[in-house]
């Protein structure tokens, strides 16, 4: 249960702060409206940092991400017996985190009357800058591969200042590789909030764009497995 609880609350905090950043940047009449990509990338990095601290303190390994959990398990870095509790915690935590963001910003959703002005699924989930399914998939594979390969070489990343290093890693991946797809890197970070967007009565919401959702699900998982496999080869 400690793994489930840690992953649930850690991922919830990740989404509260990360999707909250997206809402701040895109919704009208917030003080953060119009913030740029650097702001978003750094904020998502810090959101991961805080989520890892919470998860580690509550007894999990601070994965917060099915691509980490599955990639680690495939090559023996993590026990298969813990995979299901971790995945449940991640997806449920992401969903609840997105619901909290909807409540926090509800008046601002009402004040943003059209999807063209920023009230879109992109606040909660990812969408491509250029819609090209093959290259969108490859972008997620490459970005997640880089993230998890570096992560594997950080050791125990829940201790000391290492969660901050993980956050800065997320930020530089966002700025360096994330501008093509919005850098999901994490199926739970995308699917949990996307489901909340689908189910919750958000004013003026547009499509939840489930036709694209296979990319942030499959791309990160493939990238995570490739990164763990490479780590085995080079060690």
Phi, psi and omega in degrees: 000330182297325177295314179298313183296315179298316180292323179298305184288325177296316180289325176301313178297318177307313183284321177305314183280320183287307177294330174300323175298316179298319178295317180300321184282333190252335184272147181291151173066023164261156178290343179264004185303130178088007179299152190267181186294327178297315176303314183294316181296314180294319180296318177296323177298315179292328176298318177296316178306309183293323177296320179294318177301313181297312182299315180297319180294333182264008168104007176257176178274005175072033179292307180060015195201117178301330179295325175290309184300311182290315179301316178297318184292321183302324184250021169083012177275353184206140184287137178298331181297339181261357187296311184298312177301321179296314182296318178299315178299319182294311183291318179292319178297320179295319179297311181296320177301319179293322177298320178297320178296319178300316179295314182303318188253015186306314178298331181281330170297319179295329182277355181249094196277356179213152182296331179296336181266011171117349182276079188228172175299339180298342173293328186255323185229182184260157176210149186282148173291321172234121183285106177212095191309317181297309183285332172298315177300313180296324178300317179291322177299310184295313182296317181289323176303312180298315181300309187283329176297317177294318179303318180297338181260011176264351183076215180285103188269015174261356189254148173059228180269002183297325174302326176293321177297320177299319178297318178292328174298315177301316182298315183288328174293320177300316182284328185268324185234350190271357186282354179273323184232359186084010176041075174299304182060356197202108180301322181292321180298333179267309189286322179299306177294326178296320177294319176299319177299322180293319191268331187275148182279074182274127180300137173062020184289151175263203180292147175276356171055049180293340178297336178269345193295342178295332182295306178288352172273307188279320183302309179297323180295316177297315179299321179294319178294318179296320180295316179294322177296319178296322179299320178297320182292322187270344181277000000 
